Amino acid sequence: ATYSQKEVQQSVAELAAMADVVTVSTDVLATRFNEIRARIGKPDCKVIPNALSNHLLPRRKVPNQGLKRAPLVFWRGSNSHMKDTMTVSDPLLDVLHSKPNFTMHFLGYNPFWITQLLPKERCIVGNAMDILDYHTYLQQIQPGIVIVPLDDSVFNKGKSNIAWLEGTYGHAQIVAPDFEEWRKPGIYNYTDPASFKEQLLRAMKDVEENNWKPIQDSWEYILKNLMLSSVNQKRWELLTNLCPNKPQKAEEQNTDYHKYFIRRC
């Protein structure tokens, strides 16, 4: 991986020390960059989380009943996630073999050590696609479950929970590791391969019984906290605080540019 190269890490550290302000998407990353910034007396890294776009993605509601999610377990990623998928290969296969009514779908990469052990009619492998096409595709296939297996490493613990945002928007139940960033309403967290199996079976039961409660909990949290219309306000405040003539009053911020920034950026 590029970031594992020491010269790359040194360059990132130097840039972080030079910047007037540093923003990251997770608390774990903020802690790491604050260690760097502390060397120059500025442990002030700001967390601005990833969010769903109000502009690019239509507003959706999670139905209480009526819509049946497909008995489909979905994963998306690239070959950089080989080790991550390996951490849950055995329990995933155990569950899929015990639940013949569920199909497995991998998008962006084929973990052959899993797919070659599944019946062809119950295993789908697709190519990576444009992000907006990907969101449209999720609406079309309506997966019941999105799994996010991650190896227990410092690098992975610094990653954002964007797969949760994507999956929830696609009306899917999320099964993800018990990392700080993934302890959010509605997510079924696992701690080891055995608990991954338990949580996946739990999610499958929700699909079979048409239980939308966890997804509703996730969606309500996202609508309140993780839409760009609210998250971009944090970016605006950060930028105006860097300006020598920043707006002092609320009415001074009520400009066409401010409205455009909050809506579009």
Solvent accessible surface area in square Angstrom, and as a share of the most:
residue,aa,sasa,rsa
1,A,117,0.91
2,T,91,0.53
3,Y,96,0.37
4,S,75,0.48
5,Q,84,0.37
6,K,166,0.70
7,E,114,0.51
8,V,38,0.22
9,Q,71,0.32
10,Q,103,0.46
11,S,55,0.35
12,V,43,0.25
13,A,16,0.13
14,E,89,0.40
15,L,114,0.57
16,A,6,0.04
17,A,33,0.25
18,M,148,0.66
19,A,34,0.27
20,D,110,0.57
21,V,36,0.21
22,V,17,0.10
23,T,64,0.37
24,V,17,0.10
25,S,25,0.16
26,T,1,0.01
27,D,76,0.39
28,V,41,0.23
29,L,59,0.29
30,A,9,0.07
31,T,82,0.48
32,R,106,0.39
33,F,33,0.14
34,N,39,0.20
35,E,93,0.42
36,I,9,0.04
37,R,0,0.00
38,A,54,0.41
39,R,171,0.62
40,I,77,0.39
41,G,60,0.58
42,K,91,0.39
43,P,82,0.52
44,D,51,0.26
45,C,13,0.08
46,K,90,0.38
47,V,52,0.30
48,I,15,0.07
49,P,27,0.17
50,N,52,0.27
51,A,23,0.18
52,L,10,0.05
53,S,17,0.11
54,N,65,0.33
55,H,94,0.42
56,L,104,0.52
57,L,18,0.09
58,P,99,0.63
59,R,177,0.65
60,R,53,0.19
61,K,175,0.74
62,V,19,0.11
63,P,36,0.23
64,N,111,0.57
65,Q,143,0.64
66,G,66,0.63
67,L,67,0.34
68,K,124,0.53
69,R,10,0.04
70,A,30,0.24
71,P,62,0.39
72,L,15,0.08
73,V,0,0.00
74,F,0,0.00
75,W,7,0.03
76,R,69,0.25
77,G,16,0.16
78,S,50,0.33
79,N,99,0.51
80,S,90,0.58
81,H,36,0.16
82,M,77,0.34
83,K,132,0.56
84,D,8,0.04
85,T,3,0.02
86,M,97,0.43
87,T,47,0.27
88,V,3,0.02
89,S,11,0.07
90,D,104,0.54
91,P,12,0.08
92,L,2,0.01
93,L,16,0.08
94,D,72,0.37
95,V,0,0.00
96,L,1,0.00
97,H,101,0.45
98,S,74,0.48
99,K,47,0.20
100,P,95,0.60
101,N,79,0.41
102,F,0,0.00
103,T,29,0.17
104,M,1,0.00
105,H,1,0.00
106,F,1,0.00
107,L,8,0.04
108,G,26,0.25
109,Y,39,0.15
110,N,65,0.33
111,P,0,0.00
112,F,114,0.48
113,W,37,0.13
114,I,1,0.00
115,T,18,0.11
116,Q,126,0.56
117,L,101,0.50
118,L,14,0.07
119,P,51,0.32
120,K,187,0.79
121,E,142,0.64
122,R,31,0.11
123,C,22,0.13
124,I,76,0.39
125,V,68,0.39
126,G,19,0.18
127,N,130,0.67
128,A,82,0.64
129,M,78,0.35
130,D,83,0.43
131,I,96,0.49
132,L,78,0.39
133,D,82,0.42
134,Y,14,0.05
135,H,15,0.07
136,T,72,0.42
137,Y,53,0.20
138,L,1,0.00
139,Q,50,0.22
140,Q,130,0.58
141,I,37,0.19
142,Q,25,0.11
143,P,0,0.00
144,G,0,0.00
145,I,0,0.00
146,V,4,0.03
147,I,3,0.02
148,V,17,0.10
149,P,3,0.02
150,L,12,0.06
151,D,29,0.15
152,D,101,0.52
153,S,38,0.25
154,V,124,0.71
155,F,129,0.54
156,N,8,0.04
157,K,75,0.32
158,G,5,0.05
159,K,57,0.24
160,S,21,0.13
161,N,7,0.04
162,I,74,0.38
163,A,8,0.06
164,W,0,0.00
165,L,1,0.01
166,E,11,0.05
167,G,1,0.01
168,T,1,0.01
169,Y,11,0.04
170,G,0,0.00
171,H,7,0.03
172,A,2,0.01
173,Q,2,0.01
174,I,3,0.02
175,V,0,0.00
176,A,0,0.00
177,P,3,0.02
178,D,50,0.26
179,F,18,0.07
180,E,89,0.40
181,E,22,0.10
182,W,5,0.02
183,R,141,0.52
184,K,47,0.20
185,P,56,0.35
186,G,17,0.16
187,I,13,0.07
188,Y,12,0.05
189,N,35,0.18
190,Y,13,0.05
191,T,99,0.58
192,D,65,0.34
193,P,71,0.45
194,A,66,0.51
195,S,21,0.14
196,F,0,0.00
197,K,73,0.31
198,E,113,0.51
199,Q,31,0.14
200,L,0,0.00
201,L,61,0.30
202,R,119,0.43
203,A,0,0.00
204,M,0,0.00
205,K,113,0.48
206,D,11,0.06
207,V,9,0.05
208,E,75,0.33
209,E,111,0.50
210,N,34,0.17
211,N,53,0.27
212,W,7,0.02
213,K,119,0.51
214,P,11,0.07
215,I,3,0.02
216,Q,38,0.17
217,D,42,0.22
218,S,3,0.02
219,W,11,0.04
220,E,114,0.51
221,Y,68,0.26
222,I,0,0.00
223,L,53,0.26
224,K,161,0.68
225,N,55,0.28
226,L,12,0.06
227,M,16,0.07
228,L,30,0.15
229,S,52,0.33
230,S,48,0.31
231,V,1,0.00
232,N,0,0.00
233,Q,54,0.24
234,K,98,0.42
235,R,75,0.27
236,W,23,0.08
237,E,78,0.35
238,L,29,0.14
239,L,87,0.44
240,T,15,0.08
241,N,93,0.48
242,L,91,0.45
243,C,66,0.39
244,P,129,0.81
245,N,139,0.71
246,K,76,0.32
247,P,37,0.23
248,Q,133,0.59
249,K,121,0.51
250,A,85,0.66
251,E,117,0.53
252,E,84,0.38
253,Q,44,0.20
254,N,102,0.52
255,T,59,0.34
256,D,118,0.61
257,Y,145,0.55
258,H,26,0.12
259,K,102,0.43
260,Y,106,0.40
261,F,15,0.06
262,I,24,0.12
263,R,116,0.42
264,R,106,0.39
265,C,73,0.44
